[in-house]
């Protein structure tokens, strides 16, 4: 909370204490429903007219942590990526060209006004980029199983304490997440960068593969936040594409750690084995993007 300037600090302090804000157990669902309602309208509301006043709140060791949703900015950035990645005809099938031009015109005016372009949340669809596993360690993993109305079932291997920061706060009924300190996240990314560069190169073209270029971009993003912040990786809606057994068996962070250790020691067979396990786990999930 202390990282925010006034008047934002006071506004977020009041928000954190409000009984009306979406609780963490429901917040992800609320954010998803709001987005779905905007996009299913006619014409679709690609970007909300106003920035969201909601945030994810975490209380830990007498400290309040705030992660603003930044829905408007994230929607602009996502739509910009969407237009860049698809042919004009394909994009027009989803969003009418007049709407698209108005949305991007608003975004250009936002940029020219000197408004911030740094989102507090990075989002990926249908997969988790491999570089996102690097800032975390296996012991920072928390798996919650169950469905709304049935109560929580915590995985046997989910730690009660997260990275020495104390008990995890309430999570959605079904979630897999990792939480670490900003210091640890930066240290791990910095340590991995020269190893990845020496073994995998700087390329950034293939979004599904690990590269020094992508890891460097992640490191710059982490470097823009307060040194005492927390960093969280949340599987979000992906947990609904995987059954309990698959979630329990998901050790992507641990496998990434072993792969990086193998690279550093020159143990090619170990590195390849872990890397293949990561790709084998996420390839079927990514393939669902094109499923009918």
N, C-alpha and C positions, 0 to 999 in steps of 0.2 A: 504493500500500500504506500509506503514512504517514497517509492520511486516516482509516483505521480505528482505533477505540479498542481498547484491550486488553479482553478476551483475543482479540477477533476478529483483530487484527493478527498475533498469533503463529500462530493457527490457519490463516489464509490464507497466511502465509509458509511454513509446513510443507506446506500443500496445493500451493502453486506449485512446490515442489521434489519433490513426490511423483511416482513413476513410475507410480502406479496411477490417477491422475486421467485423465479423457478428454482426449486431446490435441485441440488446436484443429481439426485436420483431421477429427476424428470427432465433436466435441462436439455440433454442431447435430443430427446424426443420432441420437446417443444421447438427447438431450433429446426429440426427436420420437418415438422409439420408446417411451420411458417413458410419454409422454402417451397415445399410441395404445393401449398395453396397459391403462392405467387406464380409458380410456373404452370399451373393447370388452368389459370384464368385465360380469358380471351379479350385482348391479346395478352400474352404472358408478361408478368412483371419481372423482368430479368434482374433488375436491381431495385431494392426498396427506395422510396423517395427520401427517407431519412435514415441516418445511421442508428443502429440498434443501441439501446440503452441497457442491454443485458450483458452479463459476464458470468464466467465460471469463478466460483469463490472456493478457496481452500483455507482452512484455519489450521495452523500448525505451530506448536511451541509459542503460543501467545502472539503469533504473527498472522496477519491476514494477507493472503495472496489473491490478486485479481487478474483474471485473464479476459479482457473485453472481447465479446464476440466479433465486433467489427464487421457485421454482416454486409453492410453496403460496400465497403472497400474490398472485402473478400469476393463479393459477387462480381464487382468490376474486374478484378484480377482474373477470376475464373472465366468470365465471358471473353476477356481478351485472349486467354489461352485457347479457349474453344474455337474462336474465329481463326486463330493462327494455325490450328491443328487440322481444320477441316476445310474442304473446298467450299467456295461461296454458295454453290447450289445446295450443298448438304446443310450448311449453317442456316440458310434461308428457310429450309423445311422445318426448322425448330423455332426460329425467331424471325418474324417478318422484317425485311430490310429496313423499312422506315423506323421500326422500333429499335433495331440494332444500331442504326446511325444516331438516333437520339441518345441512346445509352452511352455510346462511345464519345459523343460530343460532350455529354455531361462529365464524363471521366477526364477528358482533355482539359476542360475548364477547372476541374478539381486539381489536376496536376499543376496547371499554370498559376493557380492561386497559392501554390507552395504548401498544400496540405500534405500530411504524412502519408507515405506509401508503404509503411512497414506494418504488416498484419501481426497480431499476437498469435494467430493460429495459422499453420500451414495445413492444407487439406489435399489428400490424394484420393482418387477414385479407383475402386476395384483392386487395389493392392497397396502395400506399404513399400515405399522406395527403400532399397537395401541400406542406403546411407543413414536412414532414420534409426536403424538399430544400433549404430555405432556409439551414440552418447550414453548408452545404458548398460547395466550389468544384470546378470540373471537374478541376483538377490533383490533387485528392485521391482520384481514382477509381482503383480497382484491379479489373480483370476477370480471372478465372481460368476457363478453359474446359477441359472434359474430363469424363470419368466415372471412377468408381472402377476401378482396375486398368489404366487406359490411360495414366496419367501426366498431368501438367499441361501445358496449352497456354496460355501467357500471351498475352493480346490485345496486338497491336502498339501500341495506344494507351494501354496501362496503364502508369502511371509506376512507375519503380523505387523512387522515394522518395515517401513519403506526407506531404504538407504540411510538408516539411522535418524530419520526425521520424525519418527513417531508413528502412531497408528494412521492408517489411511482413512480419509474422510469417506462419507457415503458415496457409493458409486451406482451406476445403473444396474438393474437386476441381472444383466448379463453383460459382462465387460472383461476385457483383458487390457491391462495398462501397466505402464512403467513410470516411475517418478524418481527423479534424481535432482541433485543441486546443480545450479548453473556452473559452479566451479568444476565439478566432476564431468559434466557434459562437455565443457570446453577442453578440459585436459584430455579426455579420451579422443575427441575429434582431432586435436592437435597432434597427439601421439600416433594416430592411425594415418594421418595425411601423408607423411613421407613414405610410409610402408606401402600404401595403396598406389602412390605415384610411381614408386620404383617397380611395382609388380603388375599394375593394371593400366597405368597411363593416365593422362589428363582428360580423356574424352568425356563429353557430356551429352552426346547425341542419343544414346540408348538409355531411356529413362528407367528401364527395368534392371540395369546392371550397376554395380558399384564402380565409381571412378573418382579420381582425385578432384576433378572439376566439380562434380556434384557435392563432394564432401567439403570442398573449399567454400562453396556457396552456402552450405549449411552452417559452417563455422562463422561466416560473416554475419549471418542472420542471428546466431546465438550471441555474437559479440555486441549486438545493438541493445541488449537488455541489461538490467541491473545485475551486478555481480552476485547478489544474494537472492536472485530469483530462483524459482524451481522450473524444471523442464519436464513435461509430461508427454508420453506417447500413448495415445488412446486408440484402440482398434476400431472404435466407433461402430458403425453399422455392419462392418465386416464380420462381427461375431455372430450375426444372424445367418451367415452363409456357411458356418462351420458348426458341426455337432459338438457335444461335450467332449467326446474322445479326441477329436481333432484339436480342440482348444487346449486340452490338458497336454497334448503331445507337442504343441507349438512352443519350440525353444529357439525361436529365430534369433533372439539377442545372444543367447549362449553360443549358438552356432556361429554367429558373426564374430564373437570374441575369439573362438577357437580358430576360425579361418584367418583372422588377422594375426594371431600368434603364430600360426603355421607359416604365413607369409614372411613374418619377421625372422623366423628361424630357418627359413629356406626349406621347410618340410612340405614339398609340393603335393604329395599324396594326401596328406591331412587337409591342406587348404582346398584342394579340388573336391574332396569328399564332402566337406562342410558347405562349400559353395553350391555343389550340386543339390544338397539337401534343401538349401534355401530356395533355389530355383524350382525344385520339384514341388515344394509346398505351395509356392505362390503362383506358379504357372496355371494350374487349374482354376484358381480364384480369378485371376486376370481374364481367363478365357470366358468367364461368365458375362463379360461386358458385351460380347458379340452373340450371346445366346438368344434364341428366339423364345 
